[in-house]
């Protein structure tokens, strides 16, 4: 029986579609952490989840001015603090030994966020660990 040429086999079975977005690659993270994030994004999150969240959180902190006023948005996915929530979800999903440089990167951004925002004296903490939700915010 004659054998099919490889090109004929490939034409008969097209490759599955690739993701339209690449996996996260964040500046300043080690190769080991990048590989851990790649596995997390392949399983639990979507490709580019971490890179988008870090870029958006950094973008929020690049706003000019000494005091950072975070707008309250009615849509939770458009709320700028939502990106910090995403990073918290990723940090909680990381294994204990891995991802320490992501934790350090987010801690550095958190210090800047805390320095440039004011505590919300009217917020009633409900035991939530997400302290960044209790910083002063403004409505449009």
C-alpha positions as CSV (number, residue, x, y, z in Angstrom):
1,X,0.0,0.0,0.0
2,X,1.5,3.4,-1.0
3,X,2.2,5.9,1.7
4,X,0.6,9.4,1.7
5,X,2.9,12.3,1.4
6,X,3.2,14.5,4.7
7,X,1.8,17.5,2.8
8,X,-1.3,15.5,1.9
9,X,-1.8,14.4,5.4
10,X,-1.5,17.9,6.7
11,X,-3.9,19.2,4.2
12,X,-6.5,16.6,5.2
13,X,-6.2,17.4,8.9
14,X,-5.7,21.2,9.4
15,X,-4.1,22.3,12.6
16,X,-6.4,23.4,15.4
17,X,-6.7,27.2,15.7
18,X,-4.2,28.9,17.8
19,X,-5.0,31.4,20.5
20,X,-5.4,34.9,19.1
21,X,-3.5,36.3,22.1
22,X,-0.1,35.2,23.3
23,X,0.6,34.0,26.8
24,X,1.8,36.6,29.3
25,X,5.3,37.9,29.3
26,X,5.8,40.6,31.9
27,X,9.1,42.6,32.0
28,X,11.0,41.9,35.2
29,X,9.8,38.3,35.8
30,X,12.0,35.3,35.8
31,X,11.7,32.5,33.2
32,X,10.5,30.2,36.0
33,X,7.7,32.6,37.0
34,X,6.8,33.1,33.3
35,X,6.5,29.4,32.8
36,X,4.3,29.1,36.0
37,X,2.1,31.9,34.6
38,X,1.9,30.2,31.3
39,X,0.6,27.0,32.9
40,X,-1.9,29.0,35.0
41,X,-3.2,30.8,32.0
42,X,-3.5,27.6,30.0
43,X,-5.5,26.0,32.7
44,X,-7.4,28.5,34.9
45,X,-7.1,31.9,33.2
46,X,-6.9,33.0,29.6
47,X,-3.8,33.8,27.6
48,X,-2.6,37.3,28.3
49,X,-4.6,37.6,31.5
50,X,-1.6,38.6,33.7
51,X,0.2,40.8,31.2
52,X,-3.1,42.8,30.6
53,X,-3.7,43.2,34.4
54,X,-0.1,44.3,35.1
55,X,-0.2,46.8,32.1
56,X,-3.5,48.2,33.2
57,X,-2.5,48.6,36.8
58,X,0.7,50.3,35.7
59,X,-1.3,52.5,33.4
60,X,-3.5,53.6,36.3
61,X,-0.4,54.5,38.3
62,X,1.1,56.5,35.4
63,X,-1.7,59.1,35.7
64,X,-0.2,62.6,36.4
65,X,-0.6,64.3,39.7
66,X,0.4,63.7,43.3
67,X,-2.9,62.3,44.4
68,X,-4.5,59.6,42.3
69,X,-8.2,59.8,42.1
70,X,-9.7,56.5,41.0
71,X,-13.0,56.8,39.2
72,X,-15.9,54.6,40.3
73,X,-17.4,52.9,37.3
74,X,-20.7,51.1,37.3
75,X,-19.3,48.3,35.2
76,X,-17.0,46.1,37.3
77,X,-14.8,45.1,34.4
78,X,-14.2,48.8,33.5
79,X,-13.3,49.7,37.1
80,X,-9.6,50.4,37.2
81,X,-9.2,48.6,40.6
82,X,-10.6,45.5,38.9
83,X,-7.2,44.9,37.4
84,X,-5.7,44.7,40.9
85,X,-8.4,42.2,41.8
86,X,-7.3,40.1,38.8
87,X,-3.7,40.2,40.0
88,X,-4.8,39.1,43.5
89,X,-6.6,36.1,41.9
90,X,-3.4,35.1,40.1
91,X,-1.2,35.6,43.2
92,X,-3.6,33.4,45.2
93,X,-3.4,30.7,42.5
94,X,0.4,30.7,42.4
95,X,2.2,27.8,44.1
96,X,4.0,28.7,47.3
97,X,7.6,28.5,46.0
98,X,6.9,30.0,42.6
99,X,6.0,33.4,41.5
100,X,7.8,35.4,44.2
101,X,9.0,38.0,41.7
102,X,5.4,38.6,40.6
103,X,4.5,39.1,44.2
104,X,7.3,41.6,44.6
105,X,6.3,43.4,41.4
106,X,2.7,43.8,42.6
107,X,3.9,44.8,46.1
108,X,5.9,47.6,44.5
109,X,2.9,48.8,42.5
110,X,0.7,48.5,45.6
111,X,3.1,50.8,47.6
112,X,2.8,53.4,44.8
113,X,-1.0,53.0,44.8
114,X,-1.2,53.4,48.5
115,X,1.1,56.4,48.5
116,X,-1.0,58.2,45.9
117,X,-4.5,57.5,47.2
118,X,-6.2,58.4,50.4
119,X,-8.1,56.1,52.8
120,X,-11.8,56.3,52.4
121,X,-13.1,57.2,55.9
122,X,-16.7,56.4,54.9
123,X,-16.0,52.9,53.7
124,X,-17.2,50.2,55.9
125,X,-14.7,47.3,55.8
126,X,-16.5,43.9,55.6
127,X,-13.5,41.7,56.4
128,X,-12.4,41.7,52.8
129,X,-8.7,41.3,52.3
130,X,-8.8,43.6,49.3
131,X,-7.6,46.7,51.0
132,X,-7.3,48.7,47.7
133,X,-11.1,48.7,47.5
134,X,-11.1,51.0,50.7
135,X,-9.2,53.8,49.2
136,X,-10.8,57.1,48.4
137,X,-12.5,57.2,45.0
138,X,-14.5,59.7,43.0
139,X,-17.6,59.6,40.9
140,X,-17.6,61.0,37.4
